[in-house]
Amino acid sequence: FMDVDSNTGDIWVLLADEVLKYNPDLTLAGSHPKKPKKWEPELVGLSRIAADGRGGAWVSTQGSLYQVSEAVVPSKTAIATAADTEEIKRLSADWSDGSVWVTRAHAVHHVLRTGAVASSTTLRAGVEALDSAAYVSRPGAP
């Protein structure tokens, strides 16, 4: 997966267990390695990425969310320790403030640049978020 920060031109590339950041001229600007330092989180099973419009990015594993700084140093956010452990389906960064919207199958969270959860909502019964949209299931429908 990859995302481009249209404010800075940086290109963020997400591998299964590594985050790479390239400058607009395609030189490597930084990376979070497969074997991080002891005090850094180990990112395993990365699945989503969204450039934050401020030089950093948001990345997720199946159920955890990390904010990655401009220097490509990740930190776990509040949502990562929330009781909601459903798979993260989609990340959509808000470039106006660097926050991110996180979609799970049955919930949507707004996480501030500070890592705090600003708001959360549970989707009503019969509504399930897919990759980038929500749909209403009908009883008996496939």
Residue frames as qw, qx, qy, qz and C-alpha x, y, z in Angstrom:
[[0.000, 0.889, 0.458, 0.000, 0.00, 0.00, 0.00],
 [0.425, 0.009, -0.005, 0.905, 1.08, 3.60, -0.48],
 [0.018, 0.903, 0.420, -0.083, -0.13, 7.16, -0.08],
 [0.452, 0.338, 0.053, 0.824, 1.16, 10.49, -1.31],
 [0.204, -0.689, -0.373, 0.588, 1.13, 13.61, 0.84],
 [0.411, 0.699, 0.365, 0.457, 0.01, 16.27, -1.63],
 [0.210, -0.977, -0.003, 0.024, 1.12, 19.05, 0.75],
 [0.429, -0.711, 0.490, 0.265, 4.75, 17.87, 0.99],
 [0.634, 0.560, -0.462, -0.267, 5.00, 15.53, -2.00],
 [0.229, -0.414, 0.866, -0.160, 6.32, 12.75, 0.26],
 [0.752, 0.060, -0.529, -0.388, 5.51, 9.19, -0.73],
 [0.502, -0.378, 0.668, -0.399, 4.68, 6.75, 2.05],
 [0.654, 0.181, -0.681, -0.275, 5.03, 3.03, 1.30],
 [0.672, -0.365, 0.468, -0.442, 3.65, 0.33, 3.56],
 [0.486, 0.238, -0.835, -0.100, 5.10, -3.16, 3.52],
 [0.721, -0.381, -0.562, -0.138, 3.84, -5.99, 5.75],
 [0.692, -0.599, -0.252, 0.315, 6.20, -5.02, 8.59],
 [0.481, -0.200, 0.079, 0.850, 7.97, -1.87, 7.49],
 [0.200, 0.918, 0.303, -0.160, 7.12, 1.77, 6.75],
 [0.565, 0.016, 0.259, 0.783, 9.16, 3.68, 4.14],
 [0.133, 0.903, 0.222, -0.343, 9.06, 7.40, 3.41],
 [0.609, 0.207, 0.351, 0.681, 10.43, 8.80, 0.14],
 [0.021, -0.539, 0.009, 0.842, 11.08, 12.41, -0.81],
 [0.612, 0.659, 0.168, -0.404, 9.37, 13.71, -3.97],
 [0.359, 0.691, -0.575, -0.252, 12.59, 12.97, -5.92],
 [0.953, -0.001, -0.260, -0.157, 12.27, 9.30, -4.80],
 [0.346, 0.412, -0.702, 0.466, 15.25, 9.32, -2.44],
 [0.614, -0.438, -0.650, 0.095, 14.62, 7.45, 0.79],
 [0.148, -0.711, 0.159, -0.669, 13.81, 9.95, 3.54],
 [0.298, -0.382, 0.707, -0.516, 13.41, 7.40, 6.33],
 [0.680, -0.087, -0.662, -0.304, 12.06, 4.06, 7.39],
 [0.636, -0.451, 0.458, -0.428, 10.84, 2.18, 10.40],
 [0.272, 0.403, -0.863, -0.139, 12.79, -1.06, 10.21],
 [0.778, -0.159, -0.556, -0.245, 11.62, -4.63, 10.59],
 [0.705, -0.305, -0.490, 0.413, 13.72, -4.85, 13.78],
 [0.072, -0.873, -0.014, -0.482, 13.13, -1.60, 15.68],
 [0.154, 0.398, -0.625, 0.653, 15.02, -0.41, 18.76],
 [0.241, -0.249, -0.887, 0.304, 13.71, -1.84, 22.05],
 [0.081, 0.401, 0.455, -0.791, 11.71, 1.26, 22.95],
 [0.371, 0.232, -0.341, -0.832, 9.99, 1.50, 19.55],
 [0.782, 0.142, 0.439, -0.418, 6.88, -0.53, 18.72],
 [0.251, -0.127, 0.862, 0.422, 7.29, -3.50, 16.41],
 [0.574, 0.378, -0.006, -0.726, 4.95, -3.06, 13.48],
 [0.180, -0.063, 0.960, 0.205, 3.78, -6.48, 12.31],
 [0.200, 0.498, 0.838, 0.096, 0.94, -7.11, 9.89],
 [0.072, 0.407, 0.021, -0.911, 0.56, -3.53, 8.65],
 [0.350, 0.458, 0.805, 0.142, -2.59, -3.14, 6.59],
 [0.187, 0.888, 0.381, 0.177, -3.47, 0.55, 6.00],
 [0.459, -0.218, -0.030, 0.861, -1.67, 3.88, 5.56],
 [0.143, 0.892, 0.378, 0.202, -2.79, 7.52, 5.23],
 [0.425, 0.212, -0.121, 0.872, -0.45, 10.51, 4.88],
 [0.210, -0.678, -0.566, 0.420, -1.48, 13.17, 7.41],
 [0.261, 0.856, 0.254, 0.366, -0.74, 16.22, 5.26],
 [0.278, -0.935, 0.192, -0.105, 1.82, 17.48, 7.79],
 [0.232, 0.676, -0.695, 0.085, 4.84, 15.32, 6.99],
 [0.328, -0.223, 0.872, -0.286, 3.73, 12.27, 8.98],
 [0.532, -0.024, -0.678, -0.507, 1.36, 9.38, 8.42],
 [0.698, -0.215, 0.453, -0.512, -1.11, 7.09, 10.13],
 [0.444, 0.228, -0.839, -0.219, -0.68, 3.31, 9.81],
 [0.751, -0.266, 0.298, -0.526, -2.65, 0.38, 11.18],
 [0.013, 0.137, -0.990, -0.039, -2.29, -3.28, 11.88],
 [0.250, -0.392, -0.833, -0.299, -5.43, -5.37, 12.02],
 [0.376, -0.750, -0.543, -0.029, -6.69, -3.76, 15.23],
 [0.473, -0.616, -0.133, 0.616, -4.15, -1.10, 16.27],
 [0.345, 0.895, 0.139, 0.245, -3.51, 2.43, 15.06],
 [0.643, -0.353, 0.014, 0.680, -0.10, 4.14, 15.02],
 [0.216, 0.972, 0.003, -0.090, 0.88, 7.70, 14.29],
 [0.802, 0.050, 0.128, 0.581, 4.18, 7.91, 12.40],
 [0.164, -0.840, -0.001, 0.516, 6.14, 11.14, 12.81],
 [0.468, 0.848, -0.201, -0.146, 7.88, 13.07, 10.06],
 [0.034, -0.660, 0.750, -0.004, 11.09, 11.29, 11.16],
 [0.743, 0.083, -0.604, -0.276, 9.33, 7.91, 10.63],
 [0.079, 0.127, -0.843, 0.517, 9.04, 7.07, 14.34],
 [0.485, -0.416, -0.607, -0.473, 5.74, 5.35, 15.20],
 [0.126, -0.113, 0.672, -0.722, 3.76, 5.72, 18.41],
 [0.142, -0.399, -0.902, -0.086, 0.68, 3.77, 19.48],
 [0.241, -0.329, -0.058, -0.911, -2.51, 5.82, 19.85],
 [0.432, -0.093, 0.574, -0.690, -5.37, 5.64, 22.32],
 [0.812, 0.184, -0.119, -0.541, -7.56, 3.71, 19.92],
 [0.531, 0.353, -0.771, 0.017, -4.99, 0.92, 19.90],
 [0.106, 0.052, -0.867, 0.485, -5.84, 0.08, 23.50],
 [0.560, -0.050, 0.071, -0.824, -9.60, 0.63, 23.19],
 [0.610, 0.012, 0.742, -0.280, -11.94, -2.28, 23.84],
 [0.745, 0.577, 0.076, -0.325, -12.96, -2.21, 20.18],
 [0.437, -0.440, 0.701, 0.352, -10.68, -4.78, 18.54],
 [0.743, 0.555, 0.368, -0.067, -12.48, -5.12, 15.20],
 [0.645, 0.100, 0.363, 0.666, -10.28, -4.99, 12.15],
 [0.047, 0.670, -0.033, -0.740, -9.50, -1.50, 10.88],
 [0.647, 0.519, 0.542, 0.132, -11.05, -1.28, 7.42],
 [0.418, 0.707, 0.198, 0.534, -10.03, 2.22, 6.33],
 [0.399, -0.530, -0.163, 0.730, -7.98, 5.26, 7.34],
 [0.299, 0.761, 0.326, 0.475, -8.82, 8.73, 6.01],
 [0.450, -0.272, -0.228, 0.820, -6.55, 11.55, 7.14],
 [0.069, 0.944, 0.324, 0.010, -7.87, 15.08, 7.55],
 [0.629, 0.264, -0.021, 0.731, -5.07, 17.24, 6.16],
 [0.097, -0.820, -0.084, -0.558, -6.53, 20.41, 7.68],
 [0.484, -0.743, 0.303, -0.349, -5.52, 19.30, 11.19],
 [0.226, 0.477, -0.843, 0.104, -3.53, 16.05, 10.81],
 [0.619, -0.110, 0.615, -0.476, -6.24, 13.92, 12.45],
 [0.197, 0.121, -0.893, -0.386, -7.54, 10.64, 11.04],
 [0.772, -0.031, 0.111, -0.626, -10.90, 8.95, 10.64],
 [0.037, -0.246, 0.969, 0.003, -10.75, 5.22, 11.38],
 [0.762, 0.016, -0.158, -0.628, -13.43, 2.90, 10.07],
 [0.202, -0.150, 0.958, -0.138, -14.07, -0.52, 11.56],
 [0.115, -0.277, -0.884, -0.359, -16.86, -2.90, 10.53],
 [0.287, -0.696, -0.651, -0.095, -19.29, -1.51, 13.13],
 [0.350, -0.815, -0.195, 0.420, -17.74, 1.76, 14.32],
 [0.465, 0.689, 0.023, 0.556, -16.12, 5.00, 13.19],
 [0.567, -0.638, -0.172, 0.491, -13.52, 6.87, 15.29],
 [0.313, 0.879, -0.064, 0.354, -12.03, 10.34, 14.87],
 [0.781, -0.388, -0.103, 0.478, -8.48, 10.41, 16.28],
 [0.024, 0.993, -0.082, -0.078, -6.70, 13.73, 16.83],
 [0.563, 0.655, -0.416, 0.285, -3.09, 14.39, 15.88],
 [0.276, -0.621, 0.587, -0.441, -2.28, 14.08, 19.59],
 [0.286, 0.092, -0.954, 0.010, -3.45, 10.44, 19.46],
 [0.280, 0.166, 0.671, -0.667, -6.53, 11.10, 21.60],
 [0.069, 0.430, 0.843, 0.317, -9.90, 9.83, 20.40],
 [0.142, -0.028, 0.031, -0.989, -12.06, 12.89, 19.69],
 [0.693, 0.087, 0.192, -0.690, -15.23, 10.97, 18.98],
 [0.040, -0.069, 0.981, 0.175, -16.52, 7.50, 18.27],
 [0.671, 0.112, 0.092, -0.727, -19.80, 6.20, 16.99],
 [0.393, 0.004, 0.919, 0.033, -21.18, 2.71, 16.68],
 [0.307, 0.037, -0.573, -0.759, -22.96, 2.01, 13.42],
 [0.685, -0.040, 0.297, -0.664, -26.59, 1.05, 13.86],
 [0.613, -0.003, 0.789, -0.036, -27.67, -2.56, 13.55],
 [0.690, 0.561, 0.456, 0.023, -27.76, -3.73, 9.94],
 [0.358, 0.914, -0.190, 0.026, -25.10, -1.26, 8.79],
 [0.841, -0.297, 0.227, 0.391, -21.58, -2.49, 8.16],
 [0.125, 0.876, -0.331, -0.328, -18.64, -0.45, 6.92],
 [0.925, 0.259, 0.129, 0.248, -16.73, -2.05, 4.10],
 [0.672, 0.033, 0.045, 0.739, -13.41, -0.79, 2.71],
 [0.167, 0.009, 0.030, 0.985, -14.56, 2.72, 1.83],
 [0.426, -0.284, -0.284, -0.811, -18.32, 2.77, 2.20],
 [0.339, -0.005, 0.779, -0.528, -21.07, 1.58, 4.44],
 [0.408, -0.098, -0.681, -0.601, -23.89, -0.65, 3.38],
 [0.611, -0.148, 0.397, -0.668, -27.17, -1.72, 4.84],
 [0.083, 0.069, -0.984, -0.144, -27.71, -5.45, 5.00],
 [0.682, -0.103, -0.107, -0.716, -31.16, -6.88, 4.50],
 [0.635, -0.190, 0.707, -0.248, -32.26, -10.06, 6.21],
 [0.823, 0.300, 0.482, -0.012, -31.77, -12.96, 3.81],
 [0.494, 0.847, -0.188, -0.056, -29.58, -10.89, 1.43],
 [0.901, 0.123, -0.154, 0.386, -26.14, -12.25, 0.52]]
